[in-house]
Amino acid sequence: MRTFFLLAVLLLARAAHADPTVLAVKGDDVFVDLGAADGATAGAQLRLLHVVIAKDPTSGQTLRDRFEVGTLTVARAGDHVLLAHPEDALRGKVVVGDEIALASAPVAYVDPWQQRVAAAAGTPAPATDDDAARTVDEADAARAVWQQTLGLAPAERIAKWEAYLSERPQSPYAAAVKAELVSLRAQAQQLDRAATARAAAASGSLDDDRTHQLALALADLIPSAARTGPLVDAAPTTALPGRPITLAFAIVSPARVARAWLYVRPRGKAGFEKLELAHDGDAYLRATIPASLVVAGGLEWFVEAASAKGEPEAVIGDQRSPRVIDTLEDISEAPIASGRSRVAARLEYVDFDGKLGGGHDQYYQAEFDFTYRFLQPVHAIRLGFGTLSGQGGPKDIIDADPTGQCLDASGTYSCRRVDFSYVYTEFELRPSKWVGLMLRPQAGLLTTDTRPMSSGRCRGGADTSDCDFGKGLGLRARVRFGEEDGTNLVLGVGFTSGVGTLIEADYQWAPRPVVPVTLAVQVTDQPVPEDFGVRIIGDVGWRGMSWVYPSVRVSYQARDIDHAGISGGLGLNFDW
């Protein structure tokens, strides 16, 4: 109720102040003595104006000026009072008494009920849509001229407003423009008197006292402003690298700042880069430091200024003692990198005696792993698990036994069955783009069965006298020459206790972009350490999609010319 009482009191006092003002502020709600009768409707934009009042020490006159600090948006509008919300930058900064100006074109509002009443009573109807359109047109024209006058000297502003009145003598804003012309002519006379006084004054007192007082009043809005010299310094002390920095300086002594220059360099560099400061209206100088100069380690800067007839002089910092802006670490998140992760699954059947599961020298192996590429300092890490299951023994006994039971001359069973389940971690280092070093330790549970025709007996049977349960430890090392996703050669060697040795050479290339091919040669005595054999492997894949890569593997292996077989396998990779 106090808010509405205050609104009522301020509305009664509106006649004492010609310009709309902020009546009350309640949270994000701002009440203004402007309404639909003044051309403001929901969605219209308002300009918030801070008023600065300074006293001319020469004449004793009290000078008043307004500066736009932001905009508000009308939420609801009554006939004479509206509710508006400030933009984010103005939250908490709007105070009672701030002046308001309508930024968007006024809209004529006609109450439909009043139109009906007027028609019934035979009185003139309120304004029509054509009248409203003419009102909006006049408002647009007046606002366009007002925008053209921003930052101009009083004489130039007078000329533009006089031209406006000449073209539109019947404008509804003619009275306001004429009042503005009276004010501008008075300002021009004051400036002429001040210029005459400055010309007659000593060279040491060439400051424009009016602008000096005005700039100091503006500087009160900047808590860290340094009020020494002809400029007010409000430059930042920190910045993010690779981003431009905009600097603004309030002019305290216009007579000493006809021109000004900003000198800037990355900290530690030999020379400064010179940037001219541009005038922004009557009270500011601005410049933007390019992003290329804002680097890690910070930057140094100083400002020189010169009067109309004087030599440049350092006014903020100097070449020997420049100001410093420190650069912070850029905390912006890098985009999620692609091609860092891979899930790979491989299944392969290997048959050395060519009997497709009915012999005594074959095994199958399956592996599943996840790879993540850190890129540095460790290029990649692979975590995986696998299983190898099969049987083997001396090839001479396997081939010589006519019964096919792997019995030697004395009738003793000479083969073994192996089941090996293991996990591994592989680290990949890249000392250069063309060389990769991979080291893979692995460990698992190893079960060995020396009784014939006993598949699965050691996994839970009652008689396990011929079963050996232990640990299988191994190590595999490889080196790759060439790019990982291009043509390369991989050489490696590995050993696992109780399972055997593997020596390999893989050559990978892509005769077509979507058809990668791998040719490999292996020397191994797996699945049990007995006789070495040679494997020749061909692997053909398909990269028709970026995220999945299936492949088919065919191999031929032999321990000698009479002990050989053909095998195959499948692979499936997922990349992202």
CORZIHU-V252280 format. One record per helix or strand. SS is the DSSP state (~ for helix, > for strand). FROM is the first residue (numbers start at 1). TO is the last residue. If there is no record, write none. Layout:
ss=SS from=FROM to=TO
ss=SS from=FROM to=TO
This chain:
ss=~ from=2 to=12
ss=~ from=14 to=16
ss=> from=21 to=26
ss=> from=29 to=32
ss=~ from=36 to=38
ss=> from=45 to=55
ss=> from=62 to=77
ss=> from=82 to=86
ss=~ from=88 to=90
ss=> from=99 to=102
ss=~ from=112 to=121
ss=~ from=129 to=149
ss=~ from=154 to=167
ss=~ from=174 to=200
ss=~ from=203 to=205
ss=~ from=209 to=219
ss=> from=226 to=226
ss=> from=231 to=233
ss=> from=238 to=240
ss=> from=245 to=251
ss=~ from=254 to=256
ss=> from=259 to=266
ss=> from=273 to=276
ss=> from=278 to=280
ss=> from=284 to=289
ss=~ from=291 to=293
ss=> from=299 to=306
ss=> from=313 to=316
ss=> from=323 to=328
ss=> from=341 to=351
ss=> from=362 to=373
ss=> from=380 to=392
ss=~ from=395 to=400
ss=> from=407 to=407
ss=> from=413 to=413
ss=> from=416 to=432
ss=> from=435 to=449
ss=~ from=457 to=459
ss=> from=467 to=482
ss=> from=488 to=496
ss=> from=500 to=512
ss=> from=515 to=524
ss=> from=533 to=542
ss=> from=548 to=560
ss=> from=563 to=575
